[in-house]
Amino acid sequence: MDSRLHAVLTAHDHVCTTRQLCAADVDEVEVARLVRAGELVRLRRGLYVGGVQWHGATPETQAVLRARAMLLDRPGAAASHASAAALHGLPLYGTDTLVDLVADTPRLRTRGGVRLHPWPEGVESAPVGGQPAVPVAVAIAQMSLGSSIPALVCLDRALHEQAVTKDSVLTAGEALGLVPRARARLNRLLDLADPVCESVGETRTRVMLVDLGLHVRSQVDIHDAQGFVGRVDFLVGERVVVEFDGMVKYGGADGRRALQAEKAREDRLRAAGYVVVRLVWSDLDDAERVHAIIQRALRQAA
């Protein structure tokens, strides 16, 4: 990579504008070549991100890069909704690729990959790593206006990390002046939240089990006659253990050892009279299958 291009990207957190590139003597012909070579990725006209940082990045990292780039083009704006959540380090699930910003605009409008919202009265920016963004609680309250699962994924993690409280999110929602229907959505979200939940997969699993009408407890310590067996993801009823398995922790030698320890723990659970159900990502899109598995486990446990 050209040293001047590298310096421009480094100075601006791996994003840049055409104007910044031109100031470093990277002209339009060279920009087009760099895009073809994958050294730059064009997000929209006049806005670019470094290819090394973009390719292979997680959805959260790509959301952060998009937000940084769009903020370069919108002085005085701040990231909001899921874009702010990503900047604050929260996980994303089920969100689109548009960048949400609040700015001095009279109405909601979408253009060039940006969803521009009027700046909420009384809300101040809470910069993250030098990037303007609304506070975490405000971002989650804003997300509650849309699909509940993406907002709940962020809320569970923020509660788990003690970045917010349920009261602070509720207060943020009240400050946004939510209409009664939106306030009711936010209240349902807060009722469903669980601060002990540790991952996106666990949040989605818990919601599915609740939606299936099951009595669920999260992160339950299990003991047998020998002592502490382990902490399970979920306990349904009194004797059905449900574990979400993301399948990423079993690679390599360490992963094999972890798998062996997991098997030993599972053997102890079964010996103590528990029925163990393991769910993977694909199961979370098949409620009928999960319902059948859990019902069979409940009958076996009884």
C-alpha positions, 0 to 999 in steps of 0.5 A, spaced: 500 500 500 502 507 498 505 510 504 501 516 503 494 512 503 496 508 509 497 514 513 490 517 511 487 511 513 491 511 519 489 518 521 482 517 520 480 510 523 481 506 516 476 510 513 477 516 508 473 521 503 475 523 496 478 530 498 482 526 503 485 522 498 486 528 493 490 531 498 495 526 499 496 526 491 491 519 490 487 521 484 481 518 481 484 514 476 489 511 482 482 510 487 479 506 481 485 502 481 485 501 488 478 499 489 479 494 483 485 491 487 481 491 493 485 495 497 480 500 498 472 499 498 467 504 496 462 505 501 458 510 497 460 516 492 466 519 495 467 515 501 472 509 502 474 504 507 481 500 507 480 493 504 484 490 509 480 492 515 473 491 511 474 484 508 473 478 513 471 483 518 465 481 523 458 485 521 459 489 528 466 491 525 463 493 518 457 497 521 463 501 525 467 502 519 460 504 515 458 509 521 465 512 521 465 513 514 458 516 514 460 521 520 466 524 516 461 526 510 456 529 516 459 534 520 455 535 526 451 528 526 452 523 531 451 515 530 444 513 533 440 506 533 444 500 531 450 504 528 451 507 535 450 500 538 456 498 534 460 503 536 459 502 543 461 495 542 454 491 542 453 485 538 448 486 532 443 481 529 438 482 524 440 489 523 440 492 516 446 495 512 444 502 513 447 507 517 443 511 522 445 518 524 441 523 528 442 530 525 439 537 525 434 535 520 426 536 520 424 529 518 426 522 517 430 521 510 434 515 507 439 517 502 446 514 500 446 508 505 444 513 511 438 513 515 438 520 517 433 522 524 431 528 527 436 530 533 432 528 539 430 534 544 435 533 550 439 528 548 447 529 547 452 526 544 456 521 548 463 520 543 466 513 543 473 513 540 472 520 538 466 518 534 459 522 536 454 517 538 448 517 542 448 514 549 447 506 549 441 507 553 438 512 548 440 507 542 437 501 545 431 505 546 431 507 539 432 500 536 426 498 540 421 502 535 423 496 530 424 489 531 425 486 538 430 481 537 436 486 534 434 490 540 434 485 545 440 482 543 444 489 544 440 490 551 442 483 554 449 485 552 449 492 555 445 489 561 450 484 562 456 488 562 453 493 566 453 499 561 446 500 562 440 498 567 433 497 565 431 504 569 436 508 564 433 505 558 426 506 560 428 513 562 431 514 555 425 512 552 421 517 556 426 522 554 425 520 546 417 522 547 415 515 545 408 514 543 404 509 548 404 504 543 412 505 542 412 505 550 409 499 551 414 495 546 419 498 550 416 495 556 415 488 553 423 488 551 425 490 558 420 485 561 424 480 556 431 482 558 436 478 562 442 480 564 445 474 565 445 472 558 452 471 555 451 471 547 447 472 541 445 465 541 443 465 548 438 471 547 435 468 541 434 461 544 431 464 550 426 468 546 424 462 542 423 458 549 419 463 552 415 464 545 414 456 546 410 457 552 416 454 557 418 456 564 425 458 563 431 460 567 438 462 565 445 460 567 443 455 573 448 452 577 447 445 578 449 440 583 449 433 584 452 428 590 459 430 589 458 437 589 458 443 583 457 440 576 456 446 572 452 452 570 448 451 564 445 456 559 437 454 561 433 450 565 426 448 563 422 446 568 426 442 573 430 437 569 431 439 562 437 442 561 438 446 554 445 448 552 446 453 546 452 450 542 455 455 537 460 450 535 466 455 535 469 453 542 471 446 539 477 447 534 484 445 535 487 442 541 484 446 546 477 445 543 478 438 544 479 438 551 473 443 552 469 438 548 472 432 553 470 436 559 463 438 556 462 431 555 464 429 562 459 434 565 454 432 561 455 425 563 454 428 570 448 431 569 444 425 566 447 421 572 443 426 576 437 425 573 437 431 568 435 431 560 440 435 556 438 438 550 443 441 545 441 447 540 445 449 534 444 456 530 440 452 525 435 450 530 433 457 532 430 458 525 425 451 526 421 453 532 417 446 530 423 442 531 425 445 538 418 445 540 418 437 539 425 436 542 423 440 548 417 436 549 420 429 548 425 431 553 420 434 558 416 427 558 423 423 559 424 427 565 418 426 568 
